[in-house]
Amino acid sequence: MTIAYINRIGTAVPDHDIHTGFVKFARTLLPDAKTQTVFDRMAERAGISHRYSYLRPGRLDAGEVDAGGFYKRGKFPSTAARMALYEPQALQLSRRAVAALELGDDHQALTHLIIASCTGFSAPGLDLQLVGELGLRADIERTMIGFMGCSAAVPALRAAHHIVRSEPGARVLVLNLELSTLHLQETAHLQQVLSFLLFGDGAAAALVTAEPGGIALDEFRAVVIPDSAEMITWRIGDQGFDMHLSGQVPARIMQTLKEELARPNAAGVLRGQGLDDIDLWAVHAGGRTVLDAVEAGLQLDPHALDASRAVLDDYGNMSSATVMFVLKRLSQISSPNARGLAMAFGPGMVAETFRFRTMD
């Protein structure tokens, strides 16, 4: 049977580090000193030092949110205005991620293009924009995976995996592109402000082929966590996309993983395996509390999620692109033939997973 490999991963983030500026801005949204104190404590414990956006932070003392005036106090932009910015900025960041793959003359050899994004829409979309900008073949087969949230990188890789197994000569470019900071809301609701504290912009490109090298992909599986459909939601509003991230998410993840560990289930996340069968954990860095929940639920070694925590600290949660940053970091520091499990949680609530193995 043909095996699909992630041969390379290229990543990119915008130029502007917004995390410190956002923390200052967020405090101005909150109604009283008590709420601000709670926010300050949560921000300090978030495990995030940097997050990036194509919007340059403004001067709060001058009443600015961002230096370009896209977000104006009391008059945040419509969804249409946000999508008008998504179109050019998504293309620019995507090009940087693809350039990081260093494909050279290999662009014309690409046979398939898969794009996952949940933070913007346009038609003709990013797929056709990239065909023109990168000089890809006019007959390249294009697939768009939209609105699957933080877990979308796994379905995108799964699609590439199936393509390569059915067409061994295929060369698939997989792109995860998210401009999360396009959806900032002006709100005094603490839970919403805390969710904005997590997210940044980022893109990851991967080349998937049947040529051995990089990361071997195996056994994709989606597991729906019961009674959790409204815990993570992502809906289109009049002023951007509205994120709801319940505070119950970490506890539900921990409970689900604890139950599976106690009663091995061949249809579950771990495939009925023990922890000794897994050397590497590529867990989507959805937030510190999510990583803590996975670590506690599976009783992992305190350093098992170091790569995920490092990505969270350096970039925040970049939605679908995040787990690809984690995989890249693991591939750079891991020994050959290490066995891994990748896991990302998204709306539903769904755990999207796959097994992998590092190569020489």
Buried (B, 14 or more C-beta within 10 A) or exposed (E): EEBBBBBBBBBBBBEBBBBEBBBEBBBEBBEEEEBBEEBBEBBEEBBBEBBBBBBBBBEEEEEBBBBEEBBEEEEBBEBEBBBBBBBEBBBEBBBBBBEBBEBEEEBEEBBBBBBBBBBBBBEEBBBBBBBEBBEBEEEBBBBBBEBBBBBBBBBBBBBBBBBBBEBEEBBBBBBBBBBBBBBBBBBEEBEBBBBBBBBBBBBBBBBBBBBEEBBBBBEBBBBEBEEBEEBBBBEEEEBBBBBBBBEEBBBBBBBBBBEBBEEEEEEBBBBEBEBEEBBBBBBBBBBBBBBBBBBBBBEBEEEBBBBBBBBBBBBBBBBBBBBBBBBBBBBEEBEEEBBBBBBBBBBBBBBBBBBBBBBE
